[in-house]
Amino acid sequence: MTKKEKRRQYTFVIKELVSREIKRKYARSYLGIAWSVLNPLLSMIVITLIFSHMFHRAIENYPVYYLTGSVIWHMFTSGTNAAMTTLVDNKNMLIKVRLPMEIFVLARICTALVNLGYSLIPYIGILIVFRIQITWSVLLYPLIIFFALLFSTGVAFILSIAYVFFGDVKHLYSVLLTLWMYCSALFYPVEMLPEYVKRVVVENPLFNYINCARRVMMWGQLPTFPEILRMVLWGVGMFVVGYLVFEKNKNKVMQKM
């Protein structure tokens, strides 16, 4: 089989796995995939009701501010959480069918990307409702998502290996995500923080992706050069590190399972 034929086969397998994951996720739901549209809206409404009065002077168009960050955060958390258990979940298939292990991790990340696509439907509606002026800077938004996806994939590779050998990593990661969320300025303005805390948040790679998205979507600005540099370095760097960790340990995975 040629390399081109293999790529075609692997792409087909990823599509089938993504389709299976989406169907399984909404199998027992009456609204089905509509929840991918409703979930960010409902989350936005709840957070807005709780925090908008607190930050309304510091943040203009608070629902848009929150939703811009939320869709990226949800893509990251849903993708990495799902990818963490993918090797264990697909143990039988890995044993019976000769497929690269990476495919199963990539399928979970692609599922998160598909869900992001559905989340953008209500997001665009909110932009229209709040009359956010769209400028040519929005053309950078797919690039921001791309590097955020690279970062997520790198983390997913590491977690998928770690979970095989240390099941408690799932619980530890849940705790880490809670702390990570509060350090990502999803629902508060970073300017209100003390300088030493603000520095921690600004260096957070996820905050960097979220803030760049707010710049191009809400404020019609280009990201600054340091933001672009961090965006690229974190995305490419984490992907490379994650892939190398995965490649080094994937043979041990088969022995463990």
C-alpha positions in Angstrom: 0.0 0.0 0.0 1.4 3.4 -1.0 1.8 6.3 1.5 -1.1 8.1 -0.3 -3.4 5.2 0.1 -2.5 4.8 3.7 -3.2 8.5 4.4 -6.6 8.0 2.7 -7.3 5.0 4.8 -6.3 6.7 8.0 -8.4 9.8 7.2 -11.4 7.6 6.6 -10.8 5.8 9.9 -10.6 9.1 11.7 -13.8 10.3 10.1 -15.6 7.1 11.1 -14.3 7.4 14.7 -15.4 11.0 15.0 -18.8 10.1 13.7 -19.0 7.3 16.2 -18.0 9.6 19.1 -20.6 12.2 18.2 -23.4 9.6 17.9 -22.4 8.0 21.1 -22.3 11.3 23.0 -25.8 12.2 22.0 -27.3 8.7 21.7 -29.6 9.0 24.7 -30.5 12.7 24.1 -33.8 13.9 22.6 -32.1 17.1 21.3 -29.0 15.3 20.1 -26.3 17.4 18.6 -28.4 20.5 19.2 -26.8 20.4 22.7 -23.5 21.5 21.0 -25.3 24.7 20.1 -27.4 25.1 23.3 -24.6 24.3 25.8 -22.4 27.4 25.2 -25.5 29.6 25.1 -26.8 28.2 28.4 -23.4 28.5 30.0 -23.1 32.1 28.8 -26.5 33.0 30.3 -25.7 31.6 33.7 -22.2 33.2 33.9 -23.6 36.5 32.6 -26.4 36.5 35.3 -23.8 35.8 38.0 -20.9 38.1 37.0 -22.0 40.7 34.5 -23.1 43.2 37.2 -19.7 42.7 39.0 -17.6 43.4 35.9 -20.0 45.5 33.6 -17.8 48.6 34.0 -14.6 46.8 33.2 -15.9 44.6 30.4 -18.0 45.9 27.6 -20.3 43.3 25.9 -19.7 40.8 28.7 -21.6 37.9 27.1 -19.4 38.1 24.0 -16.3 38.4 26.2 -17.2 35.2 28.1 -18.4 33.2 25.0 -15.2 34.1 23.0 -13.1 32.5 25.7 -15.5 29.7 26.5 -15.6 28.1 23.1 -11.8 27.8 23.0 -11.7 26.5 26.6 -14.4 23.9 25.9 -12.6 22.7 22.8 -9.4 22.2 24.9 -11.0 20.5 27.9 -13.4 18.3 25.9 -10.6 17.2 23.5 -8.0 16.4 26.1 -10.4 14.8 28.5 -11.8 12.5 25.8 -8.3 11.7 24.3 -7.0 10.8 27.8 -8.9 7.5 27.9 -9.0 6.7 24.2 -6.3 4.0 24.2 -8.0 2.2 27.0 -11.4 2.7 25.5 -10.3 1.2 22.2 -8.1 -1.6 23.7 -9.9 -4.3 21.7 -9.6 -2.5 18.4 -5.9 -1.8 19.0 -5.2 -5.5 19.6 -7.3 -6.8 16.7 -6.6 -4.2 14.0 -3.2 -2.8 12.9 -3.8 0.9 13.1 -1.4 3.6 14.3 -2.3 4.5 17.9 -2.1 8.2 17.0 -5.3 7.9 15.0 -7.4 7.3 18.2 -6.0 10.4 19.9 -6.5 12.5 16.8 -10.1 11.3 16.4 -11.0 12.6 19.9 -9.3 15.9 19.1 -11.1 16.2 15.8 -14.4 15.5 17.6 -13.7 18.5 19.9 -13.0 20.5 16.7 -16.3 19.5 15.2 -18.1 20.5 18.4 -16.3 23.8 18.3 -17.8 24.3 14.8 -21.3 23.8 16.2 -20.5 26.2 19.1 -19.6 28.9 16.5 -23.2 28.9 15.3 -24.6 30.6 18.6 -21.4 32.5 18.9 -21.9 34.2 15.5 -25.5 34.9 16.5 -24.3 36.6 19.7 -21.9 38.7 17.8 -24.8 39.9 15.6 -27.1 40.5 18.6 -24.5 42.7 20.3 -23.6 44.4 17.1 -19.9 43.6 17.2 -18.2 45.3 14.3 -16.5 42.6 12.2 -13.2 43.7 10.7 -10.7 41.9 8.5 -8.8 40.9 11.7 -11.3 38.0 12.1 -9.4 36.3 9.3 -6.8 35.4 11.9 -9.3 33.5 14.0 -8.8 30.2 12.2 -5.1 30.5 12.7 -5.6 31.0 16.5 -7.8 27.9 16.6 -5.2 26.0 14.7 -2.4 26.7 17.2 -4.8 26.1 20.1 -5.6 22.8 18.5 -1.9 21.9 18.1 -1.4 22.7 21.8 -4.5 20.6 22.8 -3.2 17.7 20.7 0.2 17.7 22.4 -1.4 17.7 25.8 -3.7 14.9 24.6 -0.8 12.7 23.5 0.8 13.0 26.9 -2.4 12.3 28.8 -3.4 9.3 26.7 0.0 7.6 27.6 -0.1 8.6 31.2 -3.6 7.3 31.7 -2.6 3.8 30.6 0.0 3.5 33.3 -1.6 5.7 36.0 -5.4 5.8 36.0 -5.5 8.4 38.8 -4.2 11.0 36.3 -7.9 11.5 35.3 -8.7 12.8 38.7 -5.6 14.8 39.0 -6.2 16.4 35.6 -9.8 17.3 36.7 -8.3 19.3 39.7 -5.7 20.9 37.4 -8.4 22.0 35.0 -10.3 23.8 37.7 -7.1 25.8 38.6 -6.3 26.3 34.9 -9.8 27.7 34.2 -9.4 30.3 36.9 -6.0 31.2 35.5 -7.5 31.7 32.0 -9.6 34.8 32.7 -12.7 33.3 31.1 -15.2 35.5 33.1 -13.2 38.3 34.7 -10.9 41.1 33.4 -7.2 40.3 33.9 -6.5 44.0 34.6 -8.2 43.7 38.0 -5.6 41.2 39.2 -2.5 42.1 41.3 0.6 42.4 39.2 2.2 39.1 40.3 -1.0 37.1 39.6 -1.6 38.9 36.3 1.9 37.8 35.2 1.0 34.2 35.9 -2.3 34.5 33.9 -0.6 36.3 31.0 2.0 33.5 30.7 -0.8 30.9 30.6 -0.9 29.5 27.0 -4.7 29.1 27.0 -5.2 32.7 28.2 -3.0 33.8 25.3 -5.2 32.0 22.7 -8.3 33.3 24.3 -7.0 36.9 24.5 -5.9 36.8 20.9 -9.4 35.6 19.9 -10.9 38.5 21.8 -8.6 40.9 20.0 -9.5 39.8 16.5 -13.2 39.0 17.1 -14.3 41.7 19.6 -12.0 44.6 19.4 -10.9 44.5 15.7 -7.2 44.4 16.8 -4.2 42.3 15.7 -2.5 40.3 18.4 0.8 41.8 19.6 4.1 40.3 18.4 4.8 38.7 21.9 1.3 37.2 21.8 1.8 35.8 18.3 5.2 34.4 19.3 3.8 32.7 22.4 0.8 31.3 20.4 3.1 29.7 17.8 5.8 28.5 20.3 3.3 26.9 22.7 1.3 25.3 19.9 4.2 23.8 18.0 6.3 23.1 21.1 3.6 21.3 23.0 2.6 19.3 19.9 6.3 18.2 19.3 6.9 17.3 23.0 3.6 15.4 23.2 4.2 13.5 20.0 7.7 12.5 21.1 6.4 11.3 24.4 3.7 9.3 22.7 6.2 7.7 20.2 8.6 6.8 22.9 6.0 5.0 25.0 3.4 3.6 22.6 5.1 0.2 22.4 5.0 -0.1 26.2 1.3 0.6 26.0 0.6 -2.6 24.1 2.6 -4.5 26.7 0.7 -2.9 29.5 -2.7 -3.6 27.9 
